[in-house]
Structures are given as structure tokens and as C-alpha cells.
């Protein structure tokens, strides 16, 4: 058990009985990024200028109507929200129909992969409060790997990894348990797993709106090695949402 401020949690391998809790936490953890992405997009200088222009157009076309200005501005904000929601909703749907559809077969039955849950006593009941997965790859060039976000290559020159590497996926911590070392504990579990398997490094892809998670990974020794703005969504959706996908990695010693 890992204590902090009279709080205890434990990290163990996934069991079949965890499926409902793990799926619920995964879906909540993905969708919660929509609002931060939306506010980040709305506050971008280019979008602020467009918002002002659209509101002024509504004001003029409506005959000096503040209501029309507000209506036009709201329509633009609604479009940006749709774009952000489409990206995260689409990503979640793809994962639920792929590796998350059969966690046992895709992770636990493969010795190169792993899936863990964190649990703690909540009001007298032991509940799942975090999840994390690692997918191992051996003898593959980075440039050949298809990105989960955009269905294409990350870009840049391919790099051969003789020892293979692990990819950290689906790390979600329940909101009340954040900033209590649980995230750090999950990352360390992933690093220990990769070291046991002989992987040379641990990598991950993360969206730019996830600032708290990015900070956590940086404190854990991860550095950004690449980024792109393409997602699985239509190009115009990705452009309006202004979500950059960052590749971060840590060398395992």
C-alpha cells in the first residue's frame, strides 16, 4: 500500500471482475478532456479574432441587435465545442472497439503487455480509482508504427529499437485521487514493467489540453520528442480544435 496524508491505495493486475469499473473510468477520463480542449481552443488568438468578427457581423446584420451578435457568437462556440467533442469521442469509440474490447486477451494474455488497476477503500468499500496499460513492441521501427490518434506515422526519421519499447496507454486516475501520488505510482509501475521486459524506453502520446498529465510525465523524467496536429478526425475538425498530439518518452536505465 502507498500512503500519503492518511490515504492508502494499491496497484495490482487487472481482473475480469474489474471490467465495469475500468470501462467506466476509462470513458469518463477521456470525455472529461472535452471542456479543457474547448476552452483552450476558444482562447486561441486566432479564434478570439474570429469570435469578435462573427459577433460584429451578427450585430450589423441584425440591425444593431446584441441578441443577434450573441447568437452568431454562440453558433461559432458551438462549432468549436463540437470539434473538440468529436475528437475525444471518436478516439474513445475506436479504443472501445479495439484493444479495450478484450482487455484480458489484448493485455494480460500477452507477456509483452500489461494492464493494472489501482484500488482503495472508499467509505468502507474497495473501489477501482485508477487504470493503466502498457503495450510492448519488439523489433519495430518507430516510423512504421501507426499512431492511435491520426492513423498515420508520427513523422521524422525512423529509429530502430533493438530492445523494443513499451507504450503507456489509458492512464486514468479518478478525480478525488489526483495529486496524491497515485499517478506517479502508476507511471513507476509501467517503468518497472518495461525494465523487467528489457525494453529500452517507455513512450506515450498525449493531447496538448491535458496539461496536468503532461506536468506529471515531465516530473517523472519524460521529455517531448515529437508532436503533430493531425487526429483521426476530419482535417477541418482537427484544425478548428487546435489539439496537438505530443510524443513523450523516457529512456529506461
N, C-alpha and C positions, 0 to 999 in steps of 0.2 A: 504493500500500500504506500501511496505517496501523500504525505500530509503537508498542509500549509494553512495557517490560521484556523486550526481545528477542522480542516476539511480533508477528507480522505477519498481517494479513488484508486482503482486498479485497472490495469490494461491486460487483456487476455485475448486469445484467439477467438475468432467468430464461431458461434454455434448456430445450428439450424433454428433454434428457438429464438434467436436474436433477429430473425428476418424482418418482422413487422416493425420493431423499434428502429432497426438500422435503415430500412427503407424510408420511414417517416422522417428520421433525422437527416438523411441524405437529401430528400426533396425539399424540406424546409431550409436546409443550408444553402441550396442552390438558388431558390426563388428569393431569398432574403437579399440577394445582391442586386435585385432589380432596382430598388429605390436608390441606393447609393450610386448606381450607374446612371440613373435618370438625373439625379441632382448634379452629378459631375458633368453630364452632357449639357444640361441647361446652363451651367455656369461657364461653359467654354466661351471665350471671347467671340468666336465666330457665331455661335448660336445666340449669344446675347444681342449681337447686332441684328441678326435675322429676326429675333423676337421683337425688338424695338421697331424694325421696319414693318413687320406684319401688323403690329398693333396700330401703328400710324396709318397704314393703309386701311385698316378697318375703321379707324376714326374718321378718315376723309370720306371713304365710300359710304359710310353710314350717316353722313351729314353731321359731322361733329358729334358722333354718338360714342360715349365712353363704353356703353354696353357692347357696341359692335367691335370696338377695339379690344375689349376683354374677350369677346367671343373668338375673334381671329387669333389672339394670343393663346387662348386655351386650346384651340384646334392644333396649333403648332406644338404646344407642350404635350398634347395627347399623342401626336405622331412620334415624338421623341420617346415617350414612355413605351409606346408600342414596340419601337425598335429594340429598346433595352430588354423588354419582356420577351420578345421573340428570340433573342439570342440565348438567354438563360433557359427559357422554357424548351427551346429546341435542343440545347445541349443536354438538359435533364432527360428529355424523351429518348434521345439517342443512347444515352448511357443505360437507361432502364431497360431498353430493348437489346442491349449488348452485354457487356460484362456484368452489370448489376442484376441481370435477369437470372443468373445462376451463379451466385457467389461461391458456393461450395465447389462446383466444377471448374470455374474460371480462376479461383484463387487458392483454395485450400487443397485441392487435389493435384495442384501443380507445385512441386517443391521449390520452383524458382519464384513463386508468387506468395503473397500473404495478405490476410485481412484480419484486422483486430477491432475490438470494441473496448471502450472504457466504461466502467460502471461504478456507481457509488450508491450509498444509502441515501434515499430521498424520502423524508417523512416516514421512515420505517420500512421502506420498500427499496430493493436493489433495482436500479434502473440504468439503462444504457444512456450515457451522456456524451459519448464521442465515438467516432468511427474513423478508420484509416485503412488504406490498402497500398500495397507495393506490387508492381508488376515488373518482373525481371526480364531482361533481354540479353542474349549472349550472341557474340559473333555477328552483330549487325551494325552497319554504318548509320550514324545519326541522320544523314541526309536521305536515307531510304525509309525512315520512319514516317508514317502518316500521322499528322497532328490530329488530336481529338477535336480541336476547335474548328479547324478550317478544311480538314480532309485533304491536306496537301503537305508539302515539305516545309520545314521551318526556314529554309534558306541558308545560304552560306556554304562553305566548303564542307563536304562530309568528313567526319572524323572517325577513325577506326578505333574501337574499344575492345582490345583483346580479352580483358577481364569481364566484359559485359557491364551493364549498369542497371540500376533499379530506378523505377519511376514512381514517385509518390502520387497517389490518387485519392480523391474522395475524402480528404481530411475535413471533418466537420466536428465542431465542439458545441454542445448545447449552450445557449446564450448565458444562463446563470453561472456557468462554469468557466467562462472565459477569463483570462488574466489571472488564472490560479495555477499556473504551471502545467495544466493538462496538455495544452498544445505543444509545449516544449517536450513533455514526456512522450507524446505520440511521435514527434519527429525523431527523438532519440531511439525509440523502438524501431523505427524504419531504418535508421542508420546502423543500428546493431544487427538487424536482419541482413542488410546488404553486406556488412562486413563478414558475417558468418557465411554468406553465399559466395564471397570472393569478388563482389562487384567493385569496380574501380571508382564509381561515383553514384550519387543519387541526384536525379533531376526531377523537375516539376514544371508544369505550365500553369500560370495564374493570370486572371484578368486584372487590369490596372485599377478598377474600383475597389478591389479587396486590399485596402491599404493596411489594415491591422494584420492580416495574414502575411503580407509582404514584409512588414516590420518584424514579425516573428521569425520568418525564414532568414532574414538578414542577421538577426541576433544569433541565430543558430549556425551561422557561417556560410549561408548560401549567397552566391553572387549572380547577378544577371548576366547572361551570356548572349541573349538574342531577344528580339521582340518583333511582332508583326501586328497589323491591324485587320487582318482577314479572319473572319469566323466562318462557321458553317452556313450562316445566313446569307441572303442575297447581298451583293456588294453595297447597294444603296442603304440597306439596313445597318450594315457594319459601319459605313461612313458616317451616318447620322448619329449612331450610338457612341462613336468615338471611343470604343473599347480596344485597348491594346492588350495583346496576349504576350506575357513575359515568360521567357525560359530562364529558370534559375537552376543552379546546380551546386553541389558541394563534393569536393574530392574526398574519398574515404581513405583514411590512413590507417 
